Amino acid sequence: MINKNDAELLCTETKNCISEDRSRLVALGSDDKNEELIVGLLKKDQVVLVQGIEPHEADSLMYSIAAKFGLAESLEVQAAFASSKGHRENIGRYYMSVNKRKDYQFIPPHSEGGSFSNLQLASFYCYENSTDGGETILMNVDQSSEIWGELRELLTRGKATKELTRTEIEQIKVMAHLNMPEDVLKDDDEILKEIKVSPYFTIFDVLAKPRKTYSRLLDNEVFVYWDTIESVDYDSVTAYSQLLEQDGLLKLPPDNCDVKILDDSNERRVRHFGSDYEKLFKCKITRKLQPGEFIIQNNLTWAHSVSNWTPGSGFRKVAAAFA
């Protein structure tokens, strides 16, 4: 159980200090929203903020940037399936609502999706943000850290007892979201669950070692702190609550509470994998988005997160787009 005094003591005893680096954020006015300029900045792994634009302009700009990287189809697919699972809804052409959360819950840093989805771009557009919190915090991944050997990603794998036909491979892709043979069960995968779906094919839920992903923006292979890595680790929510407390951004309920209440992903967590933010991230950018602001970053190299706020302190409407 933690209260405000306990949280202060906890954060004094631990460091988790990630330096704020505003030089990585490039702010542009509405007249400077040139997609070629933004593409050039993204290729340098900068985060770009465009101020004072309308929702339809954000849609158009997001599409233009995605198209420059060959990601227009991915953007359209993400928008088309935004409401398919019931936890999001479309806002505009390419943007969607962010995941709903309970009072006082925050969103720890993660890159959207998992290695299967391979989303390359993330963007957020602000309609309203009048709460006493709700800061967007972007954290730049440290590619050289030793911590990648300790983390695990929750993935689905498959194993066949016969050579698969092309038709069977396509059926498995649709049914289980598996690309065979790339997603075949690996020797070092830790099996959590298995389901035999046919006499010759079995699906497994596994914990797998993180592997690098190709970034179209950087033309390089990179480690990614996917949602499928962050959401299984109890240590991530502890580290994030400490970080927010150190930055004066953590909002706590009036009564003592278990930190799990603040965590939107508590039910998905598996065990402690040691997500140490000082090893995971090189720097961060904290921004309380204002109405009419559009922010975009490399989804592979920048994890995004949101601080919590006091219920009833205002309204927050921020839309997201991914490609």
N, C-alpha and C positions, 0 to 999 in steps of 0.2 A: 504494500500500500504506500502511496506517496501523497504528501501534501506540499504546500508551497515551500515550507522550510526544508522538508526532505529533499525536494527537487534541487533547491539551492545548494545544499550540502553535497548531493550527488554530483552535481556539475562542477563543484569546486575540487572534488577529489579526482575527477577525470578531466582529460584535456579536450579531445575532439575539436580542437581549434582549427578551423579552415579559414584561410585568409580571404578577405573580400578583395576582388580584383576588378574594379570598374573599367580598367583599360580593355577588358575583354568584351565590353558592351559598347556597341556603336549605335548612338541615337540619331535618327534621321527625322526630318520634318515631312509633312505630307507632300511637299513639292519635290522632295529628294527620293521618293519611293521608286527608284529605277531598279528593275529586276537585275540588270547586268551588274550594277554596283553591289547589290545585296548578294548575288551569286559569288562575286569575287571575295566578299568578306566571309561568306560561309566556307569557301575553299581554304581560308586561313584559320578556320575553326573559331571565328568570332561569333558572338551572339548579336543579332540585329533587332533594334527596337524602332518601329515607325510610329510616330505620334500624330494624332489628329486626323484619322481616316475613318470613313464610314464602313459599316459592315459589308456592303457589296464590294467596296474597294479592297477589303481584306480578303474576300473570296477570290477576286480577280488576281490579286497579287500572289496569293498562295498558289494558285494554279500556274501562273507564269513561272514562278520560281521552281515549282515541282517539275514543270515541263523542261526547263533548262537542264535538269539532272536526269531526264528520262523517267520521271516518276509520276507523270500525269495519270496514267492508268491506275497506279497504286492509290493515288489520292481519291480518284473516283470510286474505286472499290471500297475503300475505308468509309467514305461518305454513304455509299449505297447500303452498307451493312451496319451503319451506326446504331440503329434501333433494333437490330435483329435479336439481341439478347435481353432487351427490355430495360437495361440500366442506363441507356443514353437515348437522346432524341436529336434529330437533325435541327440545326439552327443555320439558316441560309443554305447555300449550295454545297459547300465542302466542310463547314464547321459543324460540330456536334456539342451537346452538353457534356460537361465533365461528370464523373461518377458522383452519385449522391452520397452524402455521409451524414452520420448522426451528429448531435450536438457535441462540440469540443473535439471532434475527430480531425486529425491532420493526415496529410499524404506524404509519407517518407520519400526520399529521392529514388528515382528509378527511370530507366529509359522505357518508353512505351512498347508493350508487346514482349515478344521473346525471340529466340533465334530462328524459329520457324517463320514468324511474320516478317522479320528483317526490315522493319520500318526505319527509314533513313532520315526523315525530316519531322520535326515537331513544331507546331505553331499554336499560339494562344491569342485570342482577341477579347478585349475587355469591354463589356457593356456597362457594368456597374460594379463598384467595389467600395461601399461605404461602411463596411464593418470595422471593428477595432483591431483587425488582423488580416488574414488572407493574403499574406505576402507570398509571391512566387519566388522560390529559391532554386537557382540553377547551379549544378555542381559539376565541375570538369573532371573527368575520369583520368586517373594516373595510370598510363599504359605500362609503366615499368615496375609497378608494385609487385611484391612477392605474394600479396594477398589472393591473387587469382587462383593460386593452387589450393587455397583453403575453402573457397566458395563453391557452391553447387547450384545448378539450375534444374528446376523441376520440368522434365520433358516427357513426351510420349515417344516410345520406341516400338519397333515391330520386329518380329522374327518369323520367317517362313520355313517350312520343312520341305519345300520344293521350289523349283525355279518358277518365278512368277511371270505370267504373260503380260503383255502391255495393257490389256483390258483390266486385268486384276490389279495392276499397279495403279491405274487411274481410279478404280473403285476404292482402293485403300486410301488414296489421296483425298477423295471426297468424304469418305466415311470416317476416317480417323485423323485427317489432317497430317498425313505422313508422306514424305517424299522418299520412296524406296528406289534404290538401295541406300541413299544417304542416311536415312533415319533408322537403319538397322540397329538392333541391340548391340552395344559395345561391351567388351570384356570388363571394363572398369566402371560400368554403370551400376549403381546401387538400386536394386529393384524394390519398389514399395508396394506395387500391386500388379497383378497380371490378369488379363481377360482373354480367353480363347474365343475368337470370333468366328473361326471356321476350323475344319479338320486340319488345315495346313497353315493357319496364320494366327499369331498371338500378339496382343497389344500389351505393352508394359508402361506403367508410370514409374519413372526412374529419377534419381538424383545423379546428374552428370557433371563432369568437370567443364567449366566454361571454356569455350573455344572462340577464337577470333572470328570476326565478321568483316566482310569487305565493305568499306565505306566509299560510296560513289563520290561524296563530297571531297574526300581527302585522297582518293585513289590509293588507299592503303588498308591493310588488315588491322583491325582494332579489337580490343576487349570491350565488352558492353555490359553495363550493370542493369541488365534487363529486369523488368517487373517479375519475371519468372525466377530470378535470382533473389531479388530483394524481398519478395513477399513470403519466402520460405524461412527466412532467418530472423529469429527472435532478437538477435543482437542489433539489427537495423533499427527497430523501433526504439530501443533503449538509447542508441547513439543519436537518433534524430531528436528525441525529447530533450536530451542533454544539450544538443546544439541550439535548439530553440530557446531553452532556458538561458544559456550563456549569452545569446543575442537579445534577450529581453522580449522574445516573441511568443513564448509558451503561455497559453491561457488554460487555467485549471478550474474545474468546477468548484463551487463554494465548499462542498464537503470533500473529505479525503476520497481518493479514487485510486484504483489499480491502473497502472499505465496502459494496460490492455484496452481500457475503455476509450483511450485516445487514438487507438490504432484501427484504421479502416480495414486492415488485412489480417487481423488477429486469427481468424478462423482458418486461414490458409497456411499459417506458419508451421514448420515441421520440427526444427531444432535450432540450436545455437551453432552458427557457422563462423562467427567472429567478424562480422562486418565492422571494421575499424575505419571510421571516416578519414582519419589522418593518413591512413595508408591507401584508401580508395580514391580520394579526391585531391587535386592540386590546388584548387581555388573555388570560390563560389561568387555568384552574383545574386544579390537580394533586391527585388523590385516589387513594390506594391503597385500593380498595374492600375492605370487610370482609364476612365471611359475613352474609347477611341484609340487605344494603344494596341499595336500589333507587335508581337515578339516572335522570333523564329530562330531555331538553332538546329545543329546536327543532333539528331536523336540518339546516335550511337556514342558520341563523345561527351554529351551533356545530359546528365540526369536532371529531371525536373521534380519539384516538390512544392507543397503548399502548407503554410503554417495554419494553425486553427484560429478561431475567434470566439468571442463571447456571444452566445445566442441572444438575438434581439438587438444587437448593437448596430445593425445595418443590413444591407443586402449585397450579395456578391453574385454576379453573373459573368462568368468567363467561359468562352467557347474554345474548343480545341479542334485542330486538324492535323492529320498525320498522313505521310506518304512514304 
